[in-house]
Amino acid sequence: MYRRLFDELGLSNLPSIDSIEARISEVNMRQLDRLKLMLGRVDAQNHIFSIRMRKGIRSNEFASFAGAVEMLNSLDG
Protein backbone atom coordinates (compact mmCIF):
# COMPACT_ATOMS: atom_id res chain seq x y z
CA MET A 1 0.00 0.00 0.00
CA TYR A 2 2.69 2.46 0.99
CA ARG A 3 5.60 0.88 -0.89
CA ARG A 4 4.78 2.54 -4.23
CA LEU A 5 4.58 6.01 -2.67
CA PHE A 6 7.84 5.45 -0.78
CA ASP A 7 9.51 4.42 -4.03
CA GLU A 8 8.06 7.43 -5.84
CA LEU A 9 9.29 9.84 -3.16
CA GLY A 10 12.69 8.17 -2.83
CA LEU A 11 12.09 6.99 0.74
CA SER A 12 12.57 3.24 0.34
CA ASN A 13 16.28 2.56 0.53
CA LEU A 14 17.69 5.36 2.62
CA PRO A 15 20.30 4.26 5.19
CA SER A 16 19.25 6.29 8.26
CA ILE A 17 16.44 8.23 9.87
CA ASP A 18 18.43 11.42 9.25
CA SER A 19 18.59 10.75 5.51
CA ILE A 20 14.85 9.98 5.48
CA GLU A 21 14.12 13.25 7.28
CA ALA A 22 16.37 15.16 4.86
CA ARG A 23 14.54 13.64 1.89
CA ILE A 24 11.14 14.46 3.40
CA SER A 25 12.22 18.08 3.85
CA GLU A 26 12.84 18.22 0.07
CA VAL A 27 9.40 17.05 -1.09
CA ASN A 28 6.77 19.56 -2.10
CA MET A 29 3.62 20.21 -0.07
CA ARG A 30 1.40 18.07 -2.31
CA GLN A 31 3.75 15.09 -1.88
CA LEU A 32 3.89 15.70 1.87
CA ASP A 33 0.08 15.71 2.00
CA ARG A 34 -0.04 12.43 0.08
CA LEU A 35 2.45 10.93 2.52
CA LYS A 36 0.44 12.23 5.48
CA LEU A 37 -2.79 10.72 4.14
CA MET A 38 -1.15 7.37 3.44
CA LEU A 39 0.45 7.21 6.89
CA GLY A 40 -2.94 8.03 8.40
CA ARG A 41 -4.56 5.16 6.49
CA VAL A 42 -1.84 2.72 7.57
CA ASP A 43 -2.22 3.78 11.18
CA ALA A 44 -6.01 3.61 11.06
CA GLN A 45 -5.77 -0.01 9.90
CA ASN A 46 -2.92 -1.17 12.13
CA HIS A 47 -2.61 1.32 15.03
CA ILE A 48 1.18 1.13 14.96
CA PHE A 49 2.21 4.75 15.56
CA SER A 50 2.45 6.34 18.98
CA ILE A 51 0.20 9.23 19.93
CA ARG A 52 3.22 11.54 19.79
CA MET A 53 4.07 10.36 16.27
CA ARG A 54 0.46 10.80 15.11
CA LYS A 55 0.39 14.36 16.45
CA GLY A 56 3.73 15.10 14.80
CA ILE A 57 2.51 13.83 11.46
CA ARG A 58 -0.65 15.93 11.73
CA SER A 59 1.57 18.95 12.53
CA ASN A 60 3.90 18.27 9.56
CA GLU A 61 6.91 17.57 11.78
CA PHE A 62 9.51 16.00 9.50
CA ALA A 63 11.03 13.96 12.34
CA SER A 64 7.67 12.24 12.94
CA PHE A 65 7.27 11.49 9.24
CA ALA A 66 10.81 10.09 9.18
CA GLY A 67 10.14 7.89 12.19
CA ALA A 68 6.99 6.51 10.63
CA VAL A 69 8.72 5.84 7.30
CA GLU A 70 11.64 4.16 9.05
CA MET A 71 9.23 1.97 11.04
CA LEU A 72 7.34 0.85 7.95
CA ASN A 73 10.55 0.23 6.01
CA SER A 74 11.85 -1.95 8.86
CA LEU A 75 8.62 -3.97 8.90
CA ASP A 76 9.21 -4.85 5.25
CA GLY A 77 12.63 -6.21 6.17
Backbone hydrogen bonds in HBPLUS format (Angstrom, degrees):
<---DONOR---> <-ACCEPTOR-->    atom                        ^
c    i                          cat <-CA-CA->   ^        H-A-AA   ^      H-
h    n   atom  resd res      DA  || num        DHA   H-A  angle D-A-AA Bond
n    s   type  num  typ     dist DA aas  dist angle  dist       angle   num
A0006-PHE N   A0002-TYR O   2.95 MM   4  6.21 164.2  1.98 160.7 165.8     1
A0007-ASP N   A0003-ARG O   2.91 MM   4  6.15 159.5  1.96 151.3 156.8     2
A0008-GLU N   A0004-ARG O   2.88 MM   4  6.10 159.6  1.93 147.9 153.9     3
A0009-LEU N   A0005-LEU O   2.89 MM   4  6.09 151.5  1.97 151.5 158.3     4
A0010-GLY N   A0006-PHE O   2.94 MM   4  5.92 110.9  2.44 137.0 153.1     5
A0011-LEU N   A0006-PHE O   2.75 MM   5  4.77 168.4  1.76 148.4 147.9     6
A0010-GLY N   A0007-ASP O   3.19 MM   3  5.06 151.9  2.27  97.8 106.3     7
A0020-ILE N   A0016-SER O   3.06 MM   4  6.37 150.2  2.15 144.9 153.6     8
A0021-GLU N   A0017-ILE O   2.90 MM   4  6.10 162.0  1.93 148.4 153.0     9
A0022-ALA N   A0018-ASP O   2.93 MM   4  6.12 156.2  1.98 144.2 150.9    10
A0023-ARG N   A0019-SER O   3.01 MM   4  6.15 154.2  2.08 139.8 146.4    11
A0024-ILE N   A0020-ILE O   2.91 MM   4  6.18 158.4  1.95 151.9 158.1    12
A0025-SER N   A0021-GLU O   2.99 MM   4  6.23 149.8  2.08 146.3 154.2    13
A0026-GLU N   A0023-ARG O   3.00 MM   3  5.22 147.8  2.11 103.8 113.8    14
A0027-VAL N   A0024-ILE O   3.24 MM   3  5.46 151.3  2.33 105.5 113.1    15
A0032-LEU N   A0028-ASN O   2.94 MM   4  6.24 155.8  1.99 153.1 161.1    16
A0033-ASP N   A0029-MET O   2.88 MM   4  6.09 154.2  1.94 148.2 154.7    17
A0034-ARG N   A0030-ARG O   2.98 MM   4  6.29 152.5  2.06 145.2 152.7    18
A0035-LEU N   A0031-GLN O   2.94 MM   4  6.20 157.3  1.99 148.1 154.2    19
A0036-LYS N   A0032-LEU O   2.84 MM   4  6.08 156.1  1.90 147.4 154.5    20
A0037-LEU N   A0033-ASP O   2.93 MM   4  6.15 162.2  1.97 150.7 154.5    21
A0038-MET N   A0034-ARG O   2.99 MM   4  6.17 162.3  2.03 148.7 153.7    22
A0039-LEU N   A0035-LEU O   2.90 MM   4  6.08 164.3  1.92 153.1 157.4    23
A0040-GLY N   A0036-LYS O   2.97 MM   4  6.13 150.8  2.06 143.8 152.3    24
A0041-ARG N   A0037-LEU O   2.97 MM   4  6.29 149.4  2.06 146.0 153.9    25
A0042-VAL N   A0038-MET O   2.96 MM   4  6.26 163.0  1.99 154.5 158.7    26
A0043-ASP N   A0039-LEU O   2.95 MM   4  6.10 162.3  1.98 146.9 151.9    27
A0044-ALA N   A0040-GLY O   2.89 MM   4  6.01 151.5  1.97 142.4 150.7    28
A0045-GLN N   A0041-ARG O   3.09 MM   4  6.31 147.1  2.21 145.6 153.1    29
A0046-ASN N   A0042-VAL O   2.96 MM   4  6.10 154.3  2.02 149.1 156.8    30
A0047-HIS N   A0043-ASP O   2.62 MM   4  4.58 150.4  1.70 132.2 138.1    31
A0054-ARG N   A0050-SER O   2.94 MM   4  6.23 161.3  1.97 153.5 158.5    32
A0055-LYS N   A0051-ILE O   2.97 MM   4  6.20 164.1  1.99 153.2 156.9    33
A0056-GLY N   A0052-ARG O   2.96 MM   4  6.15 154.4  2.02 144.0 151.4    34
A0057-ILE N   A0053-MET O   2.90 MM   4  6.13 155.1  1.96 151.3 157.5    35
A0058-ARG N   A0054-ARG O   2.97 MM   4  6.24 162.4  2.00 150.9 155.7    36
A0059-SER N   A0055-LYS O   2.97 MM   4  6.15 137.2  2.16 139.3 151.1    37
A0061-GLU N   A0056-GLY O   2.83 MM   5  5.04 175.7  1.83 153.3 151.8    38
A0060-ASN N   A0057-ILE O   3.09 MM   3  5.03 164.2  2.12 107.1 110.5    39
A0064-SER N   A0061-GLU O   3.05 MM   3  5.51 127.4  2.33 109.8 122.2    40
A0065-PHE N   A0061-GLU O   3.19 MM   4  6.60 158.9  2.24 152.8 159.1    41
A0066-ALA N   A0062-PHE O   2.84 MM   4  6.06 163.8  1.86 153.7 158.3    42
A0067-GLY N   A0063-ALA O   2.95 MM   4  6.14 154.3  2.02 142.0 148.8    43
A0068-ALA N   A0064-SER O   3.04 MM   4  6.22 157.7  2.09 147.1 152.6    44
A0069-VAL N   A0065-PHE O   2.89 MM   4  6.15 162.5  1.92 155.9 160.9    45
A0070-GLU N   A0066-ALA O   2.85 MM   4  5.99 164.7  1.87 150.7 155.5    46
A0071-MET N   A0067-GLY O   2.96 MM   4  6.10 156.4  2.02 142.3 148.8    47
A0072-LEU N   A0068-ALA O   3.00 MM   4  6.26 164.7  2.03 152.1 155.3    48
A0073-ASN N   A0069-VAL O   2.86 MM   4  6.04 160.9  1.89 154.7 160.5    49
A0074-SER N   A0070-GLU O   2.93 MM   4  6.11 153.5  2.00 146.9 153.9    50
A0075-LEU N   A0071-MET O   3.06 MM   4  6.34 139.6  2.23 142.1 153.0    51
A0076-ASP N   A0072-LEU O   3.30 MM   4  6.58 138.0  2.48 140.7 150.3    52
A0076-ASP N   A0073-ASN O   3.22 MM   3  5.31 133.3  2.45  96.7 108.6    53
A0077-GLY N   A0074-SER O   3.18 MM   3  5.11 148.6  2.28  95.5 104.9    54
